[in-house]
């Protein structure tokens, strides 16, 4: 059975961090990393490693997201992604 984690966060991205940087930083993980967001009542889930998917989500500070990581290094991937997307 493959390891997986899920976590709900509220997006709080620093002006200094772009979503492209977040996506590039996740390329080092073996795990798949998914972001899920409701847009006008419809849930959308994208692979964070996909630039096209990121454009679809149009992330903004204050958005509620569900992060799901699946794979051997899912704990490390979750920590990195949650850290990037919910900076204080």
PDB file with one MODEL, atoms N, CA, C and O in Angstrom:
MODEL        1
ATOM      1  N   UNK A   1       0.843  -1.187   0.000  1.00  0.00           N
ATOM      2  CA  UNK A   1       0.000   0.000   0.000  1.00  0.00           C
ATOM      3  C   UNK A   1       0.882   1.243   0.000  1.00  0.00           C
ATOM      4  O   UNK A   1       1.868   1.320   0.733  1.00  0.00           O
ATOM      5  N   UNK A   2       0.516   2.203  -0.824  1.00  0.00           N
ATOM      6  CA  UNK A   2       1.308   3.421  -0.947  1.00  0.00           C
ATOM      7  C   UNK A   2       0.966   4.395   0.183  1.00  0.00           C
ATOM      8  O   UNK A   2      -0.186   4.490   0.609  1.00  0.00           O
ATOM      9  N   UNK A   3       1.981   5.113   0.659  1.00  0.00           N
ATOM     10  CA  UNK A   3       1.790   6.106   1.702  1.00  0.00           C
ATOM     11  C   UNK A   3       1.089   7.334   1.128  1.00  0.00           C
ATOM     12  O   UNK A   3       1.327   7.723  -0.015  1.00  0.00           O
ATOM     13  N   UNK A   4       0.223   7.935   1.939  1.00  0.00           N
ATOM     14  CA  UNK A   4      -0.411   9.182   1.509  1.00  0.00           C
ATOM     15  C   UNK A   4      -0.781  10.022   2.721  1.00  0.00           C
ATOM     16  O   UNK A   4      -0.991   9.499   3.815  1.00  0.00           O
ATOM     17  N   UNK A   5      -0.857  11.318   2.514  1.00  0.00           N
ATOM     18  CA  UNK A   5      -1.252  12.287   3.545  1.00  0.00           C
ATOM     19  C   UNK A   5      -2.189  13.297   2.918  1.00  0.00           C
ATOM     20  O   UNK A   5      -2.124  13.549   1.714  1.00  0.00           O
ATOM     21  N   UNK A   6      -3.065  13.878   3.731  1.00  0.00           N
ATOM     22  CA  UNK A   6      -3.878  15.003   3.280  1.00  0.00           C
ATOM     23  C   UNK A   6      -3.861  16.075   4.365  1.00  0.00           C
ATOM     24  O   UNK A   6      -3.718  15.783   5.552  1.00  0.00           O
ATOM     25  N   UNK A   7      -4.008  17.309   3.930  1.00  0.00           N
ATOM     26  CA  UNK A   7      -4.004  18.424   4.871  1.00  0.00           C
ATOM     27  C   UNK A   7      -4.775  19.577   4.253  1.00  0.00           C
ATOM     28  O   UNK A   7      -4.625  19.871   3.067  1.00  0.00           O
ATOM     29  N   UNK A   8      -5.607  20.235   5.070  1.00  0.00           N
ATOM     30  CA  UNK A   8      -6.316  21.432   4.637  1.00  0.00           C
ATOM     31  C   UNK A   8      -5.539  22.655   5.104  1.00  0.00           C
ATOM     32  O   UNK A   8      -5.100  22.719   6.252  1.00  0.00           O
ATOM     33  N   UNK A   9      -5.373  23.624   4.210  1.00  0.00           N
ATOM     34  CA  UNK A   9      -4.669  24.859   4.556  1.00  0.00           C
ATOM     35  C   UNK A   9      -5.414  26.050   3.973  1.00  0.00           C
ATOM     36  O   UNK A   9      -6.291  25.899   3.123  1.00  0.00           O
ATOM     37  N   UNK A  10      -5.050  27.231   4.443  1.00  0.00           N
ATOM     38  CA  UNK A  10      -5.490  28.486   3.846  1.00  0.00           C
ATOM     39  C   UNK A  10      -4.251  29.096   3.195  1.00  0.00           C
ATOM     40  O   UNK A  10      -3.217  29.251   3.846  1.00  0.00           O
ATOM     41  N   UNK A  11      -4.352  29.439   1.925  1.00  0.00           N
ATOM     42  CA  UNK A  11      -3.220  29.977   1.178  1.00  0.00           C
ATOM     43  C   UNK A  11      -2.803  31.329   1.747  1.00  0.00           C
ATOM     44  O   UNK A  11      -3.627  32.223   1.944  1.00  0.00           O
ATOM     45  N   UNK A  12      -1.511  31.454   2.005  1.00  0.00           N
ATOM     46  CA  UNK A  12      -0.915  32.714   2.434  1.00  0.00           C
ATOM     47  C   UNK A  12       0.488  32.747   1.843  1.00  0.00           C
ATOM     48  O   UNK A  12       1.468  32.419   2.512  1.00  0.00           O
ATOM     49  N   UNK A  13       0.566  33.147   0.586  1.00  0.00           N
ATOM     50  CA  UNK A  13       1.831  33.133  -0.154  1.00  0.00           C
ATOM     51  C   UNK A  13       2.477  34.508  -0.058  1.00  0.00           C
ATOM     52  O   UNK A  13       1.832  35.529  -0.295  1.00  0.00           O
ATOM     53  N   UNK A  14       3.741  34.522   0.288  1.00  0.00           N
ATOM     54  CA  UNK A  14       4.509  35.760   0.328  1.00  0.00           C
ATOM     55  C   UNK A  14       4.602  36.345  -1.077  1.00  0.00           C
ATOM     56  O   UNK A  14       4.617  35.609  -2.063  1.00  0.00           O
ATOM     57  N   UNK A  15       4.663  37.660  -1.163  1.00  0.00           N
ATOM     58  CA  UNK A  15       4.843  38.321  -2.453  1.00  0.00           C
ATOM     59  C   UNK A  15       6.147  37.895  -3.126  1.00  0.00           C
ATOM     60  O   UNK A  15       6.292  38.014  -4.342  1.00  0.00           O
ATOM     61  N   UNK A  16       7.093  37.401  -2.330  1.00  0.00           N
ATOM     62  CA  UNK A  16       8.409  37.023  -2.851  1.00  0.00           C
ATOM     63  C   UNK A  16       8.421  35.626  -3.455  1.00  0.00           C
ATOM     64  O   UNK A  16       9.377  35.259  -4.139  1.00  0.00           O
ATOM     65  N   UNK A  17       7.371  34.839  -3.213  1.00  0.00           N
ATOM     66  CA  UNK A  17       7.320  33.460  -3.696  1.00  0.00           C
ATOM     67  C   UNK A  17       6.271  33.360  -4.795  1.00  0.00           C
ATOM     68  O   UNK A  17       5.117  33.744  -4.604  1.00  0.00           O
ATOM     69  N   UNK A  18       6.685  32.836  -5.953  1.00  0.00           N
ATOM     70  CA  UNK A  18       5.727  32.625  -7.034  1.00  0.00           C
ATOM     71  C   UNK A  18       5.319  31.160  -7.055  1.00  0.00           C
ATOM     72  O   UNK A  18       6.058  30.290  -6.592  1.00  0.00           O
ATOM     73  N   UNK A  19       4.148  30.899  -7.592  1.00  0.00           N
ATOM     74  CA  UNK A  19       3.652  29.528  -7.668  1.00  0.00           C
ATOM     75  C   UNK A  19       4.561  28.686  -8.572  1.00  0.00           C
ATOM     76  O   UNK A  19       4.658  27.473  -8.388  1.00  0.00           O
ATOM     77  N   UNK A  20       5.219  29.313  -9.536  1.00  0.00           N
ATOM     78  CA  UNK A  20       6.166  28.597 -10.398  1.00  0.00           C
ATOM     79  C   UNK A  20       7.330  28.079  -9.559  1.00  0.00           C
ATOM     80  O   UNK A  20       7.790  26.956  -9.766  1.00  0.00           O
ATOM     81  N   UNK A  21       7.807  28.884  -8.622  1.00  0.00           N
ATOM     82  CA  UNK A  21       8.891  28.447  -7.734  1.00  0.00           C
ATOM     83  C   UNK A  21       8.455  27.267  -6.881  1.00  0.00           C
ATOM     84  O   UNK A  21       9.229  26.338  -6.649  1.00  0.00           O
ATOM     85  N   UNK A  22       7.220  27.308  -6.419  1.00  0.00           N
ATOM     86  CA  UNK A  22       6.690  26.199  -5.616  1.00  0.00           C
ATOM     87  C   UNK A  22       6.663  24.929  -6.448  1.00  0.00           C
ATOM     88  O   UNK A  22       7.086  23.868  -5.991  1.00  0.00           O
ATOM     89  N   UNK A  23       6.165  25.043  -7.668  1.00  0.00           N
ATOM     90  CA  UNK A  23       6.095  23.874  -8.542  1.00  0.00           C
ATOM     91  C   UNK A  23       7.487  23.318  -8.838  1.00  0.00           C
ATOM     92  O   UNK A  23       7.693  22.105  -8.798  1.00  0.00           O
ATOM     93  N   UNK A  24       8.435  24.193  -9.133  1.00  0.00           N
ATOM     94  CA  UNK A  24       9.803  23.735  -9.403  1.00  0.00           C
ATOM     95  C   UNK A  24      10.413  23.054  -8.183  1.00  0.00           C
ATOM     96  O   UNK A  24      11.109  22.047  -8.312  1.00  0.00           O
ATOM     97  N   UNK A  25      10.153  23.602  -7.002  1.00  0.00           N
ATOM     98  CA  UNK A  25      10.705  23.031  -5.766  1.00  0.00           C
ATOM     99  C   UNK A  25      10.163  21.626  -5.498  1.00  0.00           C
ATOM    100  O   UNK A  25      10.825  20.821  -4.842  1.00  0.00           O
ATOM    101  N   UNK A  26       8.981  21.333  -5.995  1.00  0.00           N
ATOM    102  CA  UNK A  26       8.380  20.017  -5.740  1.00  0.00           C
ATOM    103  C   UNK A  26       8.870  18.943  -6.706  1.00  0.00           C
ATOM    104  O   UNK A  26       8.614  17.758  -6.492  1.00  0.00           O
ATOM    105  N   UNK A  27       9.557  19.334  -7.742  1.00  0.00           N
ATOM    106  CA  UNK A  27      10.024  18.361  -8.736  1.00  0.00           C
ATOM    107  C   UNK A  27      10.988  17.337  -8.131  1.00  0.00           C
ATOM    108  O   UNK A  27      11.145  16.240  -8.668  1.00  0.00           O
ATOM    109  N   UNK A  28      11.632  17.691  -7.018  1.00  0.00           N
ATOM    110  CA  UNK A  28      12.619  16.787  -6.401  1.00  0.00           C
ATOM    111  C   UNK A  28      11.973  15.594  -5.697  1.00  0.00           C
ATOM    112  O   UNK A  28      12.653  14.620  -5.374  1.00  0.00           O
ATOM    113  N   UNK A  29      10.666  15.666  -5.461  1.00  0.00           N
ATOM    114  CA  UNK A  29       9.988  14.591  -4.739  1.00  0.00           C
ATOM    115  C   UNK A  29       9.513  13.498  -5.683  1.00  0.00           C
ATOM    116  O   UNK A  29       9.076  13.765  -6.802  1.00  0.00           O
ATOM    117  N   UNK A  30       9.607  12.260  -5.206  1.00  0.00           N
ATOM    118  CA  UNK A  30       9.066  11.123  -5.949  1.00  0.00           C
ATOM    119  C   UNK A  30       7.543  11.106  -5.852  1.00  0.00           C
ATOM    120  O   UNK A  30       6.855  10.660  -6.771  1.00  0.00           O
ATOM    121  N   UNK A  31       7.029  11.599  -4.728  1.00  0.00           N
ATOM    122  CA  UNK A  31       5.583  11.589  -4.480  1.00  0.00           C
ATOM    123  C   UNK A  31       4.837  12.466  -5.474  1.00  0.00           C
ATOM    124  O   UNK A  31       5.359  13.459  -5.981  1.00  0.00           O
ATOM    125  N   UNK A  32       3.600  12.064  -5.733  1.00  0.00           N
ATOM    126  CA  UNK A  32       2.688  12.918  -6.479  1.00  0.00           C
ATOM    127  C   UNK A  32       2.079  13.881  -5.472  1.00  0.00           C
ATOM    128  O   UNK A  32       1.794  13.503  -4.336  1.00  0.00           O
ATOM    129  N   UNK A  33       1.881  15.117  -5.887  1.00  0.00           N
ATOM    130  CA  UNK A  33       1.359  16.152  -4.999  1.00  0.00           C
ATOM    131  C   UNK A  33       0.162  16.794  -5.686  1.00  0.00           C
ATOM    132  O   UNK A  33       0.274  17.331  -6.788  1.00  0.00           O
ATOM    133  N   UNK A  34      -0.987  16.730  -5.014  1.00  0.00           N
ATOM    134  CA  UNK A  34      -2.220  17.240  -5.584  1.00  0.00           C
ATOM    135  C   UNK A  34      -2.771  18.384  -4.742  1.00  0.00           C
ATOM    136  O   UNK A  34      -2.707  18.348  -3.513  1.00  0.00           O
ATOM    137  N   UNK A  35      -3.305  19.386  -5.403  1.00  0.00           N
ATOM    138  CA  UNK A  35      -3.997  20.490  -4.743  1.00  0.00           C
ATOM    139  C   UNK A  35      -5.445  20.444  -5.184  1.00  0.00           C
ATOM    140  O   UNK A  35      -5.738  20.282  -6.369  1.00  0.00           O
ATOM    141  N   UNK A  36      -6.355  20.587  -4.225  1.00  0.00           N
ATOM    142  CA  UNK A  36      -7.787  20.577  -4.526  1.00  0.00           C
ATOM    143  C   UNK A  36      -8.409  21.875  -4.021  1.00  0.00           C
ATOM    144  O   UNK A  36      -8.190  22.280  -2.879  1.00  0.00           O
ATOM    145  N   UNK A  37      -9.185  22.517  -4.886  1.00  0.00           N
ATOM    146  CA  UNK A  37      -9.832  23.784  -4.557  1.00  0.00           C
ATOM    147  C   UNK A  37     -11.223  23.791  -5.181  1.00  0.00           C
ATOM    148  O   UNK A  37     -11.416  23.330  -6.305  1.00  0.00           O
ATOM    149  N   UNK A  38     -12.182  24.319  -4.437  1.00  0.00           N
ATOM    150  CA  UNK A  38     -13.529  24.502  -4.986  1.00  0.00           C
ATOM    151  C   UNK A  38     -13.585  25.839  -5.700  1.00  0.00           C
ATOM    152  O   UNK A  38     -13.237  26.871  -5.126  1.00  0.00           O
ATOM    153  N   UNK A  39     -14.021  25.821  -6.949  1.00  0.00           N
ATOM    154  CA  UNK A  39     -14.187  27.034  -7.738  1.00  0.00           C
ATOM    155  C   UNK A  39     -15.649  27.099  -8.159  1.00  0.00           C
ATOM    156  O   UNK A  39     -16.121  26.271  -8.938  1.00  0.00           O
ATOM    157  N   UNK A  40     -16.354  28.085  -7.639  1.00  0.00           N
ATOM    158  CA  UNK A  40     -17.788  28.244  -7.909  1.00  0.00           C
ATOM    159  C   UNK A  40     -18.567  26.958  -7.622  1.00  0.00           C
ATOM    160  O   UNK A  40     -19.464  26.579  -8.376  1.00  0.00           O
ATOM    161  N   UNK A  41     -18.210  26.298  -6.522  1.00  0.00           N
ATOM    162  CA  UNK A  41     -18.921  25.099  -6.100  1.00  0.00           C
ATOM    163  C   UNK A  41     -18.466  23.813  -6.758  1.00  0.00           C
ATOM    164  O   UNK A  41     -18.966  22.738  -6.427  1.00  0.00           O
ATOM    165  N   UNK A  42     -17.525  23.905  -7.686  1.00  0.00           N
ATOM    166  CA  UNK A  42     -17.016  22.712  -8.373  1.00  0.00           C
ATOM    167  C   UNK A  42     -15.608  22.420  -7.885  1.00  0.00           C
ATOM    168  O   UNK A  42     -14.737  23.286  -7.962  1.00  0.00           O
ATOM    169  N   UNK A  43     -15.365  21.193  -7.374  1.00  0.00           N
ATOM    170  CA  UNK A  43     -14.014  20.859  -6.915  1.00  0.00           C
ATOM    171  C   UNK A  43     -13.073  20.571  -8.092  1.00  0.00           C
ATOM    172  O   UNK A  43     -13.405  19.817  -9.008  1.00  0.00           O
ATOM    173  N   UNK A  44     -11.909  21.183  -8.039  1.00  0.00           N
ATOM    174  CA  UNK A  44     -10.861  20.932  -9.030  1.00  0.00           C
ATOM    175  C   UNK A  44      -9.647  20.403  -8.301  1.00  0.00           C
ATOM    176  O   UNK A  44      -9.236  20.960  -7.284  1.00  0.00           O
ATOM    177  N   UNK A  45      -9.065  19.320  -8.819  1.00  0.00           N
ATOM    178  CA  UNK A  45      -7.838  18.778  -8.241  1.00  0.00           C
ATOM    179  C   UNK A  45      -6.796  18.720  -9.340  1.00  0.00           C
ATOM    180  O   UNK A  45      -7.038  18.175 -10.417  1.00  0.00           O
ATOM    181  N   UNK A  46      -5.635  19.288  -9.053  1.00  0.00           N
ATOM    182  CA  UNK A  46      -4.561  19.318 -10.044  1.00  0.00           C
ATOM    183  C   UNK A  46      -3.296  18.725  -9.431  1.00  0.00           C
ATOM    184  O   UNK A  46      -3.135  18.679  -8.212  1.00  0.00           O
ATOM    185  N   UNK A  47      -2.409  18.276 -10.308  1.00  0.00           N
ATOM    186  CA  UNK A  47      -1.088  17.830  -9.891  1.00  0.00           C
ATOM    187  C   UNK A  47      -0.215  19.077  -9.791  1.00  0.00           C
ATOM    188  O   UNK A  47      -0.083  19.825 -10.760  1.00  0.00           O
ATOM    189  N   UNK A  48       0.381  19.301  -8.620  1.00  0.00           N
ATOM    190  CA  UNK A  48       1.178  20.512  -8.399  1.00  0.00           C
ATOM    191  C   UNK A  48       2.354  20.609  -9.366  1.00  0.00           C
ATOM    192  O   UNK A  48       2.856  21.706  -9.613  1.00  0.00           O
ATOM    193  N   UNK A  49       2.792  19.503  -9.906  1.00  0.00           N
ATOM    194  CA  UNK A  49       3.920  19.527 -10.835  1.00  0.00           C
ATOM    195  C   UNK A  49       3.501  19.978 -12.235  1.00  0.00           C
ATOM    196  O   UNK A  49       4.342  20.079 -13.129  1.00  0.00           O
ATOM    197  N   UNK A  50       2.215  20.248 -12.430  1.00  0.00           N
ATOM    198  CA  UNK A  50       1.684  20.674 -13.723  1.00  0.00           C
ATOM    199  C   UNK A  50       1.451  22.180 -13.735  1.00  0.00           C
ATOM    200  O   UNK A  50       0.620  22.684 -12.980  1.00  0.00           O
ATOM    201  N   UNK A  51       2.179  22.903 -14.586  1.00  0.00           N
ATOM    202  CA  UNK A  51       2.001  24.354 -14.681  1.00  0.00           C
ATOM    203  C   UNK A  51       0.594  24.693 -15.175  1.00  0.00           C
ATOM    204  O   UNK A  51      -0.018  25.645 -14.691  1.00  0.00           O
ATOM    205  N   UNK A  52       0.082  23.925 -16.127  1.00  0.00           N
ATOM    206  CA  UNK A  52      -1.257  24.181 -16.655  1.00  0.00           C
ATOM    207  C   UNK A  52      -2.299  24.026 -15.549  1.00  0.00           C
ATOM    208  O   UNK A  52      -3.236  24.820 -15.460  1.00  0.00           O
ATOM    209  N   UNK A  53      -2.139  23.015 -14.715  1.00  0.00           N
ATOM    210  CA  UNK A  53      -3.059  22.825 -13.596  1.00  0.00           C
ATOM    211  C   UNK A  53      -3.028  23.999 -12.639  1.00  0.00           C
ATOM    212  O   UNK A  53      -4.069  24.431 -12.144  1.00  0.00           O
ATOM    213  N   UNK A  54      -1.845  24.513 -12.377  1.00  0.00           N
ATOM    214  CA  UNK A  54      -1.705  25.661 -11.471  1.00  0.00           C
ATOM    215  C   UNK A  54      -2.419  26.890 -12.006  1.00  0.00           C
ATOM    216  O   UNK A  54      -3.023  27.649 -11.247  1.00  0.00           O
ATOM    217  N   UNK A  55      -2.348  27.081 -13.306  1.00  0.00           N
ATOM    218  CA  UNK A  55      -3.040  28.210 -13.924  1.00  0.00           C
ATOM    219  C   UNK A  55      -4.547  28.050 -13.728  1.00  0.00           C
ATOM    220  O   UNK A  55      -5.250  29.027 -13.470  1.00  0.00           O
ATOM    221  N   UNK A  56      -5.036  26.829 -13.849  1.00  0.00           N
ATOM    222  CA  UNK A  56      -6.460  26.553 -13.682  1.00  0.00           C
ATOM    223  C   UNK A  56      -6.949  26.945 -12.295  1.00  0.00           C
ATOM    224  O   UNK A  56      -8.040  27.500 -12.163  1.00  0.00           O
ATOM    225  N   UNK A  57      -6.156  26.663 -11.252  1.00  0.00           N
ATOM    226  CA  UNK A  57      -6.593  26.935  -9.882  1.00  0.00           C
ATOM    227  C   UNK A  57      -6.606  28.420  -9.522  1.00  0.00           C
ATOM    228  O   UNK A  57      -7.381  28.838  -8.662  1.00  0.00           O
ATOM    229  N   UNK A  58      -5.763  29.216 -10.165  1.00  0.00           N
ATOM    230  CA  UNK A  58      -5.685  30.652  -9.871  1.00  0.00           C
ATOM    231  C   UNK A  58      -5.629  30.901  -8.361  1.00  0.00           C
ATOM    232  O   UNK A  58      -6.524  31.525  -7.792  1.00  0.00           O
ATOM    233  N   UNK A  59      -4.589  30.413  -7.736  1.00  0.00           N
ATOM    234  CA  UNK A  59      -4.453  30.529  -6.281  1.00  0.00           C
ATOM    235  C   UNK A  59      -4.310  31.978  -5.834  1.00  0.00           C
ATOM    236  O   UNK A  59      -3.601  32.775  -6.448  1.00  0.00           O
ATOM    237  N   UNK A  60      -5.008  32.293  -4.744  1.00  0.00           N
ATOM    238  CA  UNK A  60      -4.931  33.623  -4.141  1.00  0.00           C
ATOM    239  C   UNK A  60      -4.860  33.466  -2.633  1.00  0.00           C
ATOM    240  O   UNK A  60      -5.352  32.481  -2.082  1.00  0.00           O
ATOM    241  N   UNK A  61      -4.257  34.424  -1.972  1.00  0.00           N
ATOM    242  CA  UNK A  61      -4.235  34.396  -0.517  1.00  0.00           C
ATOM    243  C   UNK A  61      -5.668  34.344   0.010  1.00  0.00           C
ATOM    244  O   UNK A  61      -6.551  35.050  -0.477  1.00  0.00           O
ATOM    245  N   UNK A  62      -5.878  33.500   1.008  1.00  0.00           N
ATOM    246  CA  UNK A  62      -7.199  33.317   1.587  1.00  0.00           C
ATOM    247  C   UNK A  62      -7.952  32.126   1.027  1.00  0.00           C
ATOM    248  O   UNK A  62      -8.960  31.712   1.599  1.00  0.00           O
ATOM    249  N   UNK A  63      -7.479  31.557  -0.096  1.00  0.00           N
ATOM    250  CA  UNK A  63      -8.118  30.365  -0.659  1.00  0.00           C
ATOM    251  C   UNK A  63      -7.941  29.179   0.288  1.00  0.00           C
ATOM    252  O   UNK A  63      -6.902  29.026   0.929  1.00  0.00           O
ATOM    253  N   UNK A  64      -8.971  28.351   0.360  1.00  0.00           N
ATOM    254  CA  UNK A  64      -8.895  27.111   1.137  1.00  0.00           C
ATOM    255  C   UNK A  64      -8.532  25.982   0.177  1.00  0.00           C
ATOM    256  O   UNK A  64      -9.185  25.780  -0.847  1.00  0.00           O
ATOM    257  N   UNK A  65      -7.473  25.252   0.533  1.00  0.00           N
ATOM    258  CA  UNK A  65      -6.985  24.154  -0.299  1.00  0.00           C
ATOM    259  C   UNK A  65      -6.899  22.868   0.502  1.00  0.00           C
ATOM    260  O   UNK A  65      -6.739  22.881   1.722  1.00  0.00           O
ATOM    261  N   UNK A  66      -7.007  21.763  -0.211  1.00  0.00           N
ATOM    262  CA  UNK A  66      -6.672  20.470   0.350  1.00  0.00           C
ATOM    263  C   UNK A  66      -5.432  20.002  -0.395  1.00  0.00           C
ATOM    264  O   UNK A  66      -5.415  19.961  -1.625  1.00  0.00           O
ATOM    265  N   UNK A  67      -4.398  19.650   0.357  1.00  0.00           N
ATOM    266  CA  UNK A  67      -3.171  19.115  -0.236  1.00  0.00           C
ATOM    267  C   UNK A  67      -3.169  17.606   0.002  1.00  0.00           C
ATOM    268  O   UNK A  67      -3.453  17.139   1.106  1.00  0.00           O
ATOM    269  N   UNK A  68      -2.846  16.854  -1.047  1.00  0.00           N
ATOM    270  CA  UNK A  68      -2.737  15.399  -0.918  1.00  0.00           C
ATOM    271  C   UNK A  68      -1.406  14.973  -1.525  1.00  0.00           C
ATOM    272  O   UNK A  68      -1.110  15.288  -2.677  1.00  0.00           O
ATOM    273  N   UNK A  69      -0.612  14.260  -0.747  1.00  0.00           N
ATOM    274  CA  UNK A  69       0.661  13.733  -1.255  1.00  0.00           C
ATOM    275  C   UNK A  69       0.587  12.212  -1.216  1.00  0.00           C
ATOM    276  O   UNK A  69       0.065  11.626  -0.268  1.00  0.00           O
ATOM    277  N   UNK A  70       1.120  11.583  -2.265  1.00  0.00           N
ATOM    278  CA  UNK A  70       1.070  10.127  -2.387  1.00  0.00           C
ATOM    279  C   UNK A  70       2.435   9.634  -2.844  1.00  0.00           C
ATOM    280  O   UNK A  70       2.909  10.017  -3.913  1.00  0.00           O
ATOM    281  N   UNK A  71       3.074   8.781  -2.034  1.00  0.00           N
ATOM    282  CA  UNK A  71       4.356   8.208  -2.422  1.00  0.00           C
ATOM    283  C   UNK A  71       5.284   8.022  -1.247  1.00  0.00           C
ATOM    284  O   UNK A  71       4.927   8.300  -0.102  1.00  0.00           O
ATOM    285  N   UNK A  72       6.480   7.547  -1.543  1.00  0.00           N
ATOM    286  CA  UNK A  72       7.470   7.213  -0.513  1.00  0.00           C
ATOM    287  C   UNK A  72       7.872   8.402   0.343  1.00  0.00           C
ATOM    288  O   UNK A  72       8.050   8.258   1.553  1.00  0.00           O
ATOM    289  N   UNK A  73       8.017   9.566  -0.260  1.00  0.00           N
ATOM    290  CA  UNK A  73       8.470  10.745   0.488  1.00  0.00           C
ATOM    291  C   UNK A  73       7.331  11.742   0.716  1.00  0.00           C
ATOM    292  O   UNK A  73       7.535  12.955   0.691  1.00  0.00           O
ATOM    293  N   UNK A  74       6.123  11.201   0.940  1.00  0.00           N
ATOM    294  CA  UNK A  74       4.941  12.066   1.065  1.00  0.00           C
ATOM    295  C   UNK A  74       5.008  12.988   2.285  1.00  0.00           C
ATOM    296  O   UNK A  74       4.472  14.095   2.243  1.00  0.00           O
ATOM    297  N   UNK A  75       5.654  12.555   3.368  1.00  0.00           N
ATOM    298  CA  UNK A  75       5.747  13.395   4.564  1.00  0.00           C
ATOM    299  C   UNK A  75       6.587  14.633   4.272  1.00  0.00           C
ATOM    300  O   UNK A  75       6.197  15.746   4.624  1.00  0.00           O
ATOM    301  N   UNK A  76       7.740  14.443   3.629  1.00  0.00           N
ATOM    302  CA  UNK A  76       8.615  15.556   3.286  1.00  0.00           C
ATOM    303  C   UNK A  76       7.955  16.474   2.252  1.00  0.00           C
ATOM    304  O   UNK A  76       8.053  17.698   2.343  1.00  0.00           O
ATOM    305  N   UNK A  77       7.285  15.869   1.274  1.00  0.00           N
ATOM    306  CA  UNK A  77       6.609  16.657   0.246  1.00  0.00           C
ATOM    307  C   UNK A  77       5.511  17.514   0.866  1.00  0.00           C
ATOM    308  O   UNK A  77       5.368  18.687   0.521  1.00  0.00           O
ATOM    309  N   UNK A  78       4.741  16.936   1.774  1.00  0.00           N
ATOM    310  CA  UNK A  78       3.668  17.683   2.431  1.00  0.00           C
ATOM    311  C   UNK A  78       4.226  18.863   3.225  1.00  0.00           C
ATOM    312  O   UNK A  78       3.688  19.969   3.167  1.00  0.00           O
ATOM    313  N   UNK A  79       5.296  18.623   3.959  1.00  0.00           N
ATOM    314  CA  UNK A  79       5.904  19.694   4.767  1.00  0.00           C
ATOM    315  C   UNK A  79       6.357  20.843   3.874  1.00  0.00           C
ATOM    316  O   UNK A  79       6.114  22.006   4.194  1.00  0.00           O
ATOM    317  N   UNK A  80       7.008  20.532   2.769  1.00  0.00           N
ATOM    318  CA  UNK A  80       7.500  21.575   1.856  1.00  0.00           C
ATOM    319  C   UNK A  80       6.354  22.368   1.234  1.00  0.00           C
ATOM    320  O   UNK A  80       6.363  23.599   1.245  1.00  0.00           O
ATOM    321  N   UNK A  81       5.378  21.659   0.696  1.00  0.00           N
ATOM    322  CA  UNK A  81       4.274  22.330   0.005  1.00  0.00           C
ATOM    323  C   UNK A  81       3.443  23.168   0.964  1.00  0.00           C
ATOM    324  O   UNK A  81       3.112  24.315   0.663  1.00  0.00           O
ATOM    325  N   UNK A  82       3.108  22.605   2.108  1.00  0.00           N
ATOM    326  CA  UNK A  82       2.331  23.360   3.104  1.00  0.00           C
ATOM    327  C   UNK A  82       3.112  24.587   3.565  1.00  0.00           C
ATOM    328  O   UNK A  82       2.530  25.651   3.778  1.00  0.00           O
ATOM    329  N   UNK A  83       4.421  24.444   3.720  1.00  0.00           N
ATOM    330  CA  UNK A  83       5.269  25.567   4.111  1.00  0.00           C
ATOM    331  C   UNK A  83       5.279  26.674   3.083  1.00  0.00           C
ATOM    332  O   UNK A  83       5.197  27.851   3.433  1.00  0.00           O
ATOM    333  N   UNK A  84       5.380  26.306   1.813  1.00  0.00           N
ATOM    334  CA  UNK A  84       5.381  27.316   0.750  1.00  0.00           C
ATOM    335  C   UNK A  84       4.044  28.040   0.651  1.00  0.00           C
ATOM    336  O   UNK A  84       3.995  29.262   0.510  1.00  0.00           O
ATOM    337  N   UNK A  85       2.961  27.271   0.725  1.00  0.00           N
ATOM    338  CA  UNK A  85       1.645  27.834   0.451  1.00  0.00           C
ATOM    339  C   UNK A  85       0.972  28.495   1.641  1.00  0.00           C
ATOM    340  O   UNK A  85      -0.003  29.225   1.464  1.00  0.00           O
ATOM    341  N   UNK A  86       1.467  28.259   2.845  1.00  0.00           N
ATOM    342  CA  UNK A  86       0.828  28.865   4.015  1.00  0.00           C
ATOM    343  C   UNK A  86       1.842  29.574   4.899  1.00  0.00           C
ATOM    344  O   UNK A  86       1.844  29.410   6.119  1.00  0.00           O
ATOM    345  N   UNK A  87       2.703  30.363   4.267  1.00  0.00           N
ATOM    346  CA  UNK A  87       3.719  31.110   4.998  1.00  0.00           C
ATOM    347  C   UNK A  87       3.057  32.164   5.868  1.00  0.00           C
ATOM    348  O   UNK A  87       2.035  32.744   5.502  1.00  0.00           O
ATOM    349  N   UNK A  88       3.656  32.399   7.022  1.00  0.00           N
ATOM    350  CA  UNK A  88       3.114  33.425   7.931  1.00  0.00           C
ATOM    351  C   UNK A  88       3.792  34.749   7.686  1.00  0.00           C
ATOM    352  O   UNK A  88       3.476  35.737   8.350  1.00  0.00           O
TER     353      UNK A  88
ENDMDL
END
